[in-house]
Amino acid sequence: MTVMEETTTSSVLVEVCTDAGRFGALAPEWRRLHARCRTATPFQSHAWLHSWWLSYGVNGRLRVVLVRRNGELVAAAPLMLTYRPYRVLVGLGGAISDYKDVLLDDTCAAEAAHALVTAVRETARGALVDLREVRPSGAAELLHTHWPGARASLPDSACLELPSAPMDELLTRLAANRAQRVRAKLRKIDALGVTERAVPVAEVPSTLEALLSLHQMQWRGRGVTREHVRPRFADHLTRSVRQMVADGEAVVTEFRLEDRVVAVDLTLRAPSLTGAYLYGAHPGLRARKVDVATLLLRSCTRTAHPSSVLSLLRGNEPYKHHWRPEPTLNQRYLLAGRARWTPLLWWCVGYARVRGRVAGGVRRVRGWRGAWKRRNAST
């Protein structure tokens, strides 16, 4: 049974969807809104969010705030209720989503934002709102700007971005000697006969199974991300990506060598951003001196949305910096639904800042230790 709360003001209708079945039925109008929101990333697609809820959601916690004008969906805040132990409204998507945000129709963004602020504030009557991992200039920035109560913003995770451009153009970002080495790596890949193809919708489930198997294989003995080997993650990935490939919001690429699948890459696509999300590669590729990062990046440049940036997403791995990407800093917005939540909001801000300083200190110590070990190894 669908549980909803509705309020009407003039031609604007506000609905709070708390039922997973009702959320699933929103797919057609959600896709239209996603297409009209210039800041939307693939992680705000209906296929991704609804599938995530089916794998990770908790019954009774769904709070998807919807705003319609003249019957058309113009704003959406995909939220859920959680406890820390205090009540908090957070964005759907969890730790496996690199970006979170709300959706606002570009044709009436200011009006939609005002209506969404009112609706989210009413929904958060007894809770704090904590919107994390919002891309710079994301739609949630307008919620923070127009929020009438206590509010705060904090830096969140760092992401790295490249322009959406052909490989030859990206090579011009490199020093001449490094660009020459990359071209040599690409020639070696082609000489070995590595082929790639975009996987059709019907083959997505089996190919993603191969991706996860290769991903686990490549990280064996080095600490694979635990969530990536759990059945719920596999279920979410198969369910969401199959629909996203059908909608043009994802590309699954299969790489073959000597008629064997040796790597699989998953790239998520939106007009504003193309994200290199997850890949699996057979360790034997490295044994044959195949530069996997170069292989995958060339493939991503071929599938990237032409008007987007190419995001390397979260993570500060050294290989990403070879391409001189631009660092961007996601934002975290804390909003107090009622005045009595203001002290808690500022406590959260202080706690986050202390944790950030401690984490920064740990990273510096690890960096010093690593430099010391490298120096001793070289002497």
C-alpha positions as CSV (number, residue, x, y, z in Angstrom):
1,M,0.0,0.0,0.0
2,T,1.3,3.5,-0.9
3,V,1.6,5.9,2.0
4,M,1.7,9.6,0.9
5,E,1.3,13.0,2.4
6,E,0.0,15.7,0.0
7,T,-0.3,19.5,0.2
8,T,-1.4,21.8,-2.6
9,T,-0.5,25.4,-3.0
10,S,-1.9,27.1,-6.2
11,S,-0.7,24.9,-9.1
12,V,2.1,23.3,-7.0
13,L,1.6,19.8,-5.5
14,V,3.9,18.4,-2.9
15,E,4.1,14.7,-2.2
16,V,6.3,12.7,0.2
17,C,6.6,9.1,-1.2
18,T,7.3,6.6,1.5
19,D,6.6,3.4,-0.5
20,A,9.1,1.5,-2.6
21,G,6.4,0.4,-5.1
22,R,5.3,4.0,-5.6
23,F,8.9,5.1,-6.0
24,G,9.4,2.5,-8.7
25,A,6.3,3.8,-10.6
26,L,7.9,7.3,-10.8
27,A,10.5,6.1,-13.4
28,P,9.0,7.9,-16.5
29,E,8.5,11.3,-15.0
30,W,11.8,11.0,-13.0
31,R,13.7,10.4,-16.2
32,R,12.2,13.5,-17.7
33,L,13.1,15.6,-14.7
34,H,16.7,14.1,-14.7
35,A,17.1,15.2,-18.3
36,R,16.0,18.7,-17.5
37,C,18.4,19.1,-14.6
38,R,21.8,20.3,-16.0
39,T,23.6,19.4,-12.7
40,A,22.3,15.8,-12.5
41,T,24.8,13.0,-12.4
42,P,24.2,9.3,-13.2
43,F,23.9,8.7,-9.5
44,Q,20.6,10.7,-9.5
45,S,19.0,8.5,-12.2
46,H,15.9,6.6,-11.2
47,A,17.4,3.3,-12.2
48,W,20.3,3.8,-9.8
49,L,18.4,5.2,-6.8
50,H,15.4,2.8,-6.9
51,S,17.7,-0.2,-7.3
52,W,19.8,1.0,-4.4
53,W,16.8,1.3,-2.2
54,L,15.7,-2.3,-3.1
55,S,19.2,-3.6,-2.1
56,Y,20.0,-1.3,0.8
57,G,16.8,0.4,2.0
58,V,15.1,-0.1,5.4
59,N,11.3,-0.5,5.5
60,G,9.6,2.6,6.8
61,R,12.5,4.9,6.2
62,L,11.9,6.1,2.6
63,R,11.2,9.8,2.3
64,V,11.3,10.9,-1.4
65,V,10.0,14.5,-1.6
66,L,8.4,15.4,-4.9
67,V,7.2,18.8,-6.2
68,R,4.9,19.0,-9.2
69,R,3.8,22.1,-11.1
70,N,0.7,21.8,-13.3
71,G,1.1,18.0,-13.0
72,E,4.7,17.9,-14.1
73,L,7.5,16.8,-11.8
74,V,9.8,19.8,-11.3
75,A,11.8,18.9,-8.2
76,A,12.7,15.8,-6.3
77,A,14.8,15.1,-3.1
78,P,15.6,11.4,-2.8
79,L,15.9,11.0,1.0
80,M,15.7,8.4,3.7
81,L,15.3,8.6,7.5
82,T,18.1,7.2,9.7
83,Y,19.3,7.4,13.3
84,R,22.7,8.4,14.6
85,P,21.1,8.0,17.2
86,Y,19.3,11.3,16.5
87,R,16.9,11.5,13.6
88,V,18.6,12.5,10.3
89,L,17.4,12.8,6.7
90,V,20.1,11.7,4.3
91,G,20.4,11.2,0.6
92,L,19.7,7.9,-1.1
93,G,22.7,6.1,-2.6
94,G,24.9,5.3,0.4
95,A,28.7,4.9,0.3
96,I,28.7,3.3,-3.2
97,S,27.4,6.5,-4.8
98,D,30.1,9.1,-5.5
99,Y,27.7,12.0,-5.8
100,K,24.4,12.7,-4.2
101,D,22.0,15.6,-5.0
102,V,18.4,16.7,-5.5
103,L,16.9,17.4,-8.9
104,L,15.5,20.8,-10.0
105,D,13.9,21.6,-13.4
106,D,16.2,24.1,-15.1
107,T,13.1,25.9,-16.6
108,C,11.9,26.9,-13.2
109,A,14.8,26.2,-10.8
110,A,14.2,29.1,-8.4
111,E,10.5,28.4,-8.0
112,A,11.1,24.6,-7.7
113,A,13.8,25.2,-5.1
114,H,11.6,27.3,-3.0
115,A,8.8,24.7,-3.0
116,L,11.3,21.9,-2.3
117,V,12.8,23.8,0.6
118,T,9.4,24.1,2.2
119,A,8.6,20.5,1.6
120,V,11.9,19.1,2.9
121,R,11.7,21.4,5.9
122,E,8.2,20.1,6.7
123,T,9.4,16.5,6.2
124,A,12.3,17.1,8.5
125,R,10.1,18.4,11.4
126,G,11.9,16.2,13.9
127,A,15.1,15.6,12.1
128,L,18.4,17.1,10.9
129,V,19.0,17.1,7.1
130,D,22.5,16.0,6.1
131,L,23.2,16.1,2.4
132,R,26.6,14.7,1.6
133,E,28.8,14.3,-1.5
134,V,27.1,17.1,-3.5
135,R,29.1,18.0,-6.5
136,P,30.2,21.7,-6.7
137,S,27.3,23.8,-8.0
138,G,24.9,20.9,-7.5
139,A,21.2,21.6,-7.2
140,A,21.3,21.1,-3.5
141,E,23.3,24.3,-3.2
142,L,20.0,26.1,-3.9
143,L,18.4,24.3,-1.0
144,H,21.2,25.5,1.2
145,T,21.0,29.0,-0.1
146,H,17.2,29.3,0.4
147,W,17.0,27.4,3.7
148,P,15.3,29.7,6.3
149,G,16.8,28.0,9.4
150,A,20.2,27.2,10.7
151,R,22.5,25.8,8.0
152,A,26.1,25.0,7.4
153,S,28.4,23.7,4.6
154,L,31.5,21.7,4.8
155,P,34.0,20.2,2.4
156,D,33.4,16.5,1.6
157,S,35.3,14.0,-0.6
158,A,37.7,15.1,-3.3
159,C,37.1,14.0,-6.9
160,L,39.3,14.3,-10.0
161,E,38.0,15.5,-13.4
162,L,39.2,15.6,-17.0
163,P,37.7,17.3,-19.9
164,S,35.5,15.0,-22.1
165,A,37.9,14.8,-25.1
166,P,39.4,12.3,-27.5
167,M,42.5,10.5,-26.2
168,D,44.8,12.4,-28.6
169,E,43.6,15.7,-27.0
170,L,44.1,14.4,-23.5
171,L,47.7,13.5,-24.4
172,T,48.4,17.2,-25.0
173,R,47.9,17.7,-21.2
174,L,51.0,15.6,-20.6
175,A,54.7,16.4,-20.8
176,A,56.1,15.4,-24.2
177,N,58.1,12.4,-22.8
178,R,55.2,11.1,-20.8
179,A,52.8,11.5,-23.8
180,Q,55.3,9.5,-25.9
181,R,55.3,6.7,-23.4
182,V,51.5,6.6,-23.4
183,R,51.4,6.4,-27.2
184,A,53.8,3.5,-27.0
185,K,51.5,1.7,-24.5
186,L,48.5,2.2,-26.8
187,R,50.5,0.8,-29.7
188,K,51.4,-2.3,-27.6
189,I,47.7,-2.8,-26.6
190,D,46.7,-2.7,-30.3
191,A,49.6,-4.9,-31.4
192,L,48.6,-7.6,-28.9
193,G,45.1,-7.6,-30.4
194,V,43.1,-6.4,-27.5
195,T,39.5,-5.7,-28.7
196,E,36.7,-3.9,-27.1
197,R,32.9,-3.8,-27.6
198,A,29.9,-2.2,-25.9
199,V,27.8,-5.0,-24.3
200,P,24.1,-5.0,-25.4
201,V,21.4,-5.0,-22.7
202,A,20.7,-8.7,-22.9
203,E,24.3,-9.5,-22.0
204,V,24.6,-7.0,-19.1
205,P,23.9,-9.5,-16.3
206,S,26.4,-12.1,-17.3
207,T,29.1,-9.5,-18.2
208,L,28.7,-7.7,-14.9
209,E,29.1,-11.1,-13.2
210,A,32.4,-11.4,-15.1
211,L,33.4,-7.8,-14.1
212,L,32.9,-8.6,-10.4
213,S,34.8,-11.8,-10.7
214,L,37.7,-10.1,-12.4
215,H,37.6,-7.2,-9.9
216,Q,37.9,-9.6,-7.0
217,M,40.7,-11.5,-8.8
218,Q,42.7,-8.3,-9.4
219,W,42.5,-7.2,-5.8
220,R,43.2,-10.7,-4.3
221,G,45.7,-10.3,-1.5
222,R,45.5,-6.5,-1.6
223,G,42.3,-5.8,0.3
224,V,39.3,-5.6,-2.1
225,T,36.5,-3.2,-1.0
226,R,34.3,-5.5,1.0
227,E,31.0,-4.2,-0.4
228,H,32.0,-5.1,-3.9
229,V,32.0,-8.8,-3.0
230,R,28.6,-8.8,-1.3
231,P,25.5,-10.3,-3.0
232,R,23.4,-7.1,-2.4
233,F,26.0,-5.1,-4.4
234,A,25.9,-7.5,-7.3
235,D,22.1,-7.5,-7.2
236,H,22.0,-3.7,-7.2
237,L,24.6,-3.4,-10.0
238,T,22.8,-5.9,-12.3
239,R,19.4,-4.4,-11.7
240,S,20.4,-0.7,-12.1
241,V,22.9,-1.0,-14.9
242,R,20.7,-3.2,-17.1
243,Q,18.1,-0.4,-17.1
244,M,20.8,2.4,-17.4
245,V,22.3,0.7,-20.5
246,A,18.8,0.6,-22.0
247,D,18.3,4.3,-21.2
248,G,21.8,5.4,-22.5
249,E,22.9,6.2,-18.9
250,A,25.6,3.5,-18.7
251,V,28.0,1.7,-21.0
252,V,29.5,-1.8,-20.2
253,T,32.6,-2.5,-22.2
254,E,34.1,-5.9,-22.6
255,F,37.8,-6.4,-23.6
256,R,39.0,-9.6,-25.2
257,L,42.4,-11.0,-25.9
258,E,42.8,-14.3,-27.8
259,D,39.0,-14.7,-27.6
260,R,39.0,-14.5,-23.8
261,V,37.4,-11.8,-21.7
262,V,40.3,-10.2,-19.9
263,A,38.7,-7.0,-18.6
264,V,35.3,-5.4,-18.2
265,D,34.6,-1.7,-17.5
266,L,31.5,0.1,-16.3
267,T,31.1,3.7,-17.2
268,L,28.1,5.8,-16.0
269,R,26.8,8.7,-18.2
270,A,24.8,11.9,-17.9
271,P,24.9,15.1,-19.9
272,S,26.9,16.9,-17.2
273,L,29.3,14.1,-16.2
274,T,30.6,10.7,-17.3
275,G,32.0,8.6,-14.5
276,A,34.5,5.7,-14.7
277,Y,32.8,3.7,-12.0
278,L,34.2,0.2,-11.7
279,Y,36.3,-2.3,-13.7
280,G,37.7,-5.7,-13.4
281,A,40.9,-6.8,-15.1
282,H,42.7,-10.2,-15.2
283,P,46.1,-10.1,-13.5
284,G,47.6,-11.7,-16.6
285,L,47.2,-8.4,-18.5
286,R,49.9,-6.8,-16.3
287,A,52.1,-9.8,-16.8
288,R,51.9,-9.1,-20.5
289,K,52.8,-5.4,-19.8
290,V,49.4,-4.1,-20.7
291,D,48.8,-0.7,-19.0
292,V,45.2,-1.3,-17.8
293,A,44.6,2.3,-16.7
294,T,45.5,3.6,-20.2
295,L,43.4,0.9,-21.8
296,L,40.4,1.9,-19.7
297,L,40.8,5.6,-20.1
298,R,40.9,5.4,-23.9
299,S,37.7,3.4,-23.8
300,C,36.0,5.9,-21.5
301,T,36.9,8.8,-23.8
302,R,35.1,6.9,-26.6
303,T,31.9,6.5,-24.6
304,A,31.8,9.8,-22.7
305,H,28.9,12.1,-23.2
306,P,30.2,14.9,-25.5
307,S,29.0,17.8,-23.3
308,S,30.1,16.2,-20.0
309,V,33.3,16.2,-18.0
310,L,35.1,12.8,-17.5
311,S,35.2,12.2,-13.8
312,L,37.6,9.8,-12.2
313,L,35.3,9.9,-9.2
314,R,36.5,9.7,-5.6
315,G,39.9,8.4,-4.7
316,N,43.4,9.8,-4.9
317,E,45.2,7.0,-6.6
318,P,48.6,8.0,-8.1
319,Y,47.8,6.7,-11.6
320,K,44.9,9.3,-11.9
321,H,47.3,12.2,-11.4
322,H,49.4,11.2,-14.4
323,W,46.7,12.8,-16.5
324,R,46.8,16.2,-14.6
325,P,43.1,16.1,-13.7
326,E,41.4,19.1,-12.0
327,P,40.6,18.4,-8.4
328,T,37.1,19.2,-7.2
329,L,35.7,19.1,-3.7
330,N,32.2,17.7,-3.0
331,Q,30.1,19.6,-0.5
332,R,28.2,18.6,2.6
333,Y,25.1,20.6,3.6
334,L,23.7,20.4,7.1
335,L,20.2,21.9,7.5
336,A,18.2,22.2,10.8
337,G,14.5,21.5,10.3
338,R,13.6,23.3,13.5
339,A,15.3,25.8,15.8
340,R,15.8,23.2,18.5
341,W,18.1,21.3,16.2
342,T,20.5,24.2,15.8
343,P,22.8,23.1,18.7
344,L,23.0,19.6,17.2
345,L,23.9,21.0,13.7
346,W,26.8,23.0,15.1
347,W,27.9,20.0,17.1
348,C,28.0,18.0,13.9
349,V,30.0,20.7,12.2
350,G,32.6,20.7,15.0
351,Y,32.8,17.0,15.1
352,A,33.3,16.8,11.3
353,R,36.1,19.4,11.4
354,V,37.9,17.5,14.2
355,R,37.6,14.2,12.3
356,G,38.9,16.0,9.2
357,R,42.0,17.3,11.1
358,V,42.7,13.9,12.6
359,A,42.3,12.1,9.2
360,G,44.7,14.7,7.6
361,G,47.2,14.0,10.3
362,V,47.0,10.3,9.8
363,R,47.5,10.8,6.0
364,R,50.6,12.9,6.6
365,V,52.1,10.3,9.0
366,R,51.5,7.6,6.4
367,G,53.1,9.8,3.8
368,W,56.1,10.3,5.9
369,R,56.4,6.6,6.7
370,G,56.1,5.7,3.0
371,A,58.8,8.3,2.1
372,W,61.1,6.9,4.8
373,K,60.6,3.3,3.6
374,R,61.3,4.3,0.0
375,R,64.4,6.2,1.0
376,N,65.7,3.2,3.1
377,A,64.9,0.8,0.3
378,S,67.0,2.9,-2.2
379,T,70.1,3.0,0.1
